[in-house]
Amino acid sequence: MSQVTLYNYFRSSTSYRVRIALNLKNIEYKYSPVHLLNNGGEQFSPTYKALNPMSEVPTLEHDGLIIGQSVAIIEYLEEQFPNPNLFPRDSQKRAKIRQFCENINSFLHPLSNLKVLKYLEDNHGYDQRQKEVWINHWYQKGLNALEAWLQKNMGKYSFADQVTVADCFLVPMVFTSERFNVDLSPFKNIMSVNSRCLELDAFKNAHPFRQVDTPAELRIS
Ligand SMILES: N[C@@H](CCC(=O)N[C@@H](CS)C(=O)NCC(=O)O)C(=O)O
């Protein structure tokens, strides 16, 4: 297998999604850290921008391909490394799972993205507490929809009893919610799936606090 390199950042939830997928598929990869805060943000350096014109992590490099966007990356990994599958073969089941992932990817995630929060701080004077109120407001709406989806589709994991790509999106979304003190107490389905996933090595090893670029004060064993 030719080298897989993941340009990413320990705390980035979109990076976390891809690390989980790589681990579930047992793909060895080179971890290339891109610090989103140091030196004004390494994502804005000309070298990194040449890889990812959006100046975002993650970016995956494999076999001459350089690709951004966590959804595109995970779909590429699924096609190149199909075992184990993270998407069901049945197209209706696959559509349901993509719906779940898009609720997180298109709606929830951008509202808590670093550049959005920085804009609120720089242009509207938001402090940390105000940012958390903003995130909590939007997350409650999205989390309600995800909770209802799980009520119909979950088993041991997000979709029935097998780990799927839905779990790769759910766990990092819970991590971000906790980071910004979102009230997760109403979301029993989300939290029970999250706990079961976090028992698995693929999820444990992808955790933001266990990466090479995790600062010492955040590190867990
Ligand atoms: N839709 C993109 C979003 C990527 C994204 O938002 N990455 C964040 C970290 S989680 C980032 O690099 N932010 C840099 C910034 O806001 O300056 C994906 O799924 O890969």
The ligand as a Gaussian input file, in Angstrom:
#p B3LYP/6-31G(d) Opt

LIG

0 1
 N      -16.255000      20.767000       5.364000
 C      -14.887000      20.646000       5.800000
 C      -14.724000      21.482000       7.026000
 C      -13.300000      21.465000       7.525000
 C      -13.141000      22.404000       8.697000
 O      -14.023000      23.184000       9.029000
 N      -11.980000      22.311000       9.349000
 C      -11.710000      23.188000      10.461000
 C      -11.260000      22.396000      11.669000
 S      -12.513000      21.314000      12.252000
 C      -10.596000      24.123000      10.069000
 O       -9.631000      23.727000       9.447000
 N      -10.723000      25.404000      10.441000
 C       -9.711000      26.356000      10.177000
 C      -10.205000      27.768000      10.352000
 O      -11.375000      27.962000      10.686000
 O       -9.384000      28.666000      10.153000
 C      -14.563000      19.174000       6.079000
 O      -15.498000      18.417000       6.385000
 O      -13.405000      18.769000       5.948000

